[in-house]
Amino acid sequence: MYKEKEPFSRLTLESSYGTKQIVEWDHEDISIDDILDAFYGILIGATWHPQTILQAMQEFAEEKLEALGCKTTTNEE
């Protein structure tokens, strides 16, 4: 009997509203770009505006880089 191949990796966002956004990959060696693209797509599916997501990601990255002692540049300079 044929059994469908199970995904190796899965990223899921579930809400108390009963919605579920899922991205699955059929391999284990997913890249950080794959994960970030999937997360971005999930957030859009959860109705956040793309600009809001990207601005929040930028702020998150800048804060974390600063905590690591890395110099960051912004478009405001």
SERO-4910 file (N, C-alpha, C, O; in steps of 0.05 Angstrom, whole numbers):
BEGIN
 pado doro    nc1    nc2    nc3   cac1   cac2   cac3    cc1    cc2    cc3    oc1    oc2    oc3
  Met    A     17    -23      0      0      0      0     18     25      0     37     26     15
  Tyr    A     11     44    -16     26     69    -19     21     87      4     -2     92     12
  Lys    A     42     98     16     40    117     38     53    143     29     76    143     21
  Glu    A     39    165     30     50    191     22     73    198     40     72    194     64
  Lys    A     94    209     28    118    217     43    112    240     62    100    260     54
  Glu    A    120    237     87    116    257    107    137    280    103    159    275     95
  Pro    A    129    305    109    148    327    107    169    324    128    164    315    150
  Phe    A    193    333    122    215    333    141    214    357    160    221    354    183
  Ser    A    206    380    149    206    404    165    180    419    161    168    418    140
  Arg    A    170    431    183    145    445    182    146    470    200    157    469    222
  Leu    A    135    492    190    132    517    205    103    523    207     89    524    186
  Thr    A     92    526    231     63    529    235     57    553    253     71    557    273
  Leu    A     37    568    247     26    589    264     -3    584    268    -19    584    248
  Glu    A    -12    579    292    -40    575    299    -50    598    316    -35    608    333
  Ser    A    -74    606    312    -86    627    328   -110    617    343   -121    596    338
  Ser    A   -117    633    363   -141    626    379   -167    630    363   -188    622    372
  Tyr    A   -165    643    340   -188    646    322   -194    621    306   -213    620    291
  Gly    A   -177    601    309   -181    576    294   -168    575    267   -173    557    252
  Thr    A   -150    594    262   -136    593    236   -108    580    240    -97    581    262
  Lys    A    -99    568    219    -73    555    220    -59    560    193    -70    554    172
  Gln    A    -34    570    195    -18    574    171      5    554    173     19    553    194
  Ile    A      9    539    152     30    518    153     47    519    128     36    522    105
  Val    A     73    517    131     92    514    109    107    488    114    117    484    136
  Glu    A    109    471     94    123    445     97    144    443     75    140    451     52
  Trp    A    166    430     83    187    424     64    191    394     63    188    381     84
  Asp    A    199    383     40    203    354     38    232    346     41    240    325     33
  His    A    247    364     54    275    358     60    283    372     86    269    390     96
  Glu    A    305    363     98    313    373    124    333    397    121    334    413    140
  Asp    A    347    399    100    368    420     98    357    446     86    366    456     66
  Ile    A    336    457    100    325    482     91    344    505     99    357    504    119
  Ser    A    344    526     83    362    548     88    348    569    105    323    569    108
  Ile    A    363    587    116    352    609    131    334    627    113    314    637    122
  Asp    A    341    629     88    325    644     69    298    631     65    277    644     63
  Asp    A    298    604     63    272    589     61    255    594     85    231    598     82
  Ile    A    266    593    109    251    597    133    240    626    135    217    630    142
  Leu    A    257    646    129    248    673    130    226    679    109    207    693    115
  Asp    A    229    668     85    208    671     64    182    659     74    161    670     70
  Ala    A    184    635     86    160    621     96    147    637    118    123    640    119
  Phe    A    163    647    137    153    662    159    139    688    149    117    695    159
  Tyr    A    151    701    130    140    725    118    113    719    105     93    733    109
  Gly    A    112    697     90     87    688     77     66    681     97     42    687     93
  Ile    A     73    668    119     54    661    140     42    686    153     18    688    157
  Leu    A     59    706    158     49    730    170     31    745    151     11    757    160
  Ile    A     36    745    126     18    757    106     -8    742    106    -30    754    105
  Gly    A     -7    715    107    -31    699    109    -47    704    134    -71    700    135
  Ala    A    -33    713    155    -47    720    180    -56    749    180    -64    760    201
  Thr    A    -56    762    158    -67    789    151    -50    813    160    -60    835    160
  Trp    A    -24    809    166     -7    832    171      1    844    144      4    829    124
  His    A      4    870    143     12    884    119     42    879    114     58    879    133
  Pro    A     50    874     89     79    869     84     98    890     94    119    883    105
  Gln    A     91    915     92    108    936    102    111    935    133    133    939    143
  Thr    A     90    929    147     91    926    176    109    903    184    125    905    202
  Ile    A    107    881    169    124    857    175    154    864    171    170    859    188
  Leu    A    160    876    148    188    882    141    200    903    160    223    901    167
  Gln    A    184    923    168    194    943    187    200    929    214    220    935    227
  Ala    A    182    912    223    186    898    248    211    879    246    227    878    265
  Met    A    214    866    223    238    849    219    264    866    220    284    857    232
  Gln    A    263    889    208    286    907    208    293    916    236    316    914    244
  Glu    A    273    924    251    278    933    279    289    910    296    307    913    312
  Phe    A    277    886    292    286    862    306    316    856    300    332    852    318
  Ala    A    322    857    274    350    851    266    369    872    277    391    865    286
  Glu    A    362    897    275    379    918    285    384    915    315    407    919    325
  Glu    A    363    909    330    366    906    360    384    882    366    401    884    384
  Lys    A    380    860    352    396    836    358    425    840    349    443    831    363
  Leu    A    430    853    327    457    859    318    471    877    337    495    874    343
  Glu    A    457    897    347    469    916    367    476    901    392    497    905    404
  Ala    A    459    882    401    465    867    425    489    849    421    504    843    440
  Leu    A    494    841    396    518    825    390    543    842    386    565    832    382
  Gly    A    539    869    386    562    887    382    568    892    353    590    902    347
  Cys    A    550    887    336    554    892    307    543    920    300    522    928    310
  Lys    A    558    934    283    549    960    274    527    957    253    530    940    235
  Thr    A    507    972    256    485    972    236    482    999    224    489   1019    236
  Thr    A    471   1000    200    464   1025    187    435   1026    180    423   1005    175
  Thr    A    423   1049    181    395   1051    174    392   1072    151    410   1087    145
  Asn    A    369   1072    139    363   1091    118    358   1119    128    357   1138    113
  Glu    A    355   1122    155    350   1148    167    374   1165    170    372   1188    175
  Glu    A    398   1153    166    423   1168    170    429   1186    146    449   1199    145
***
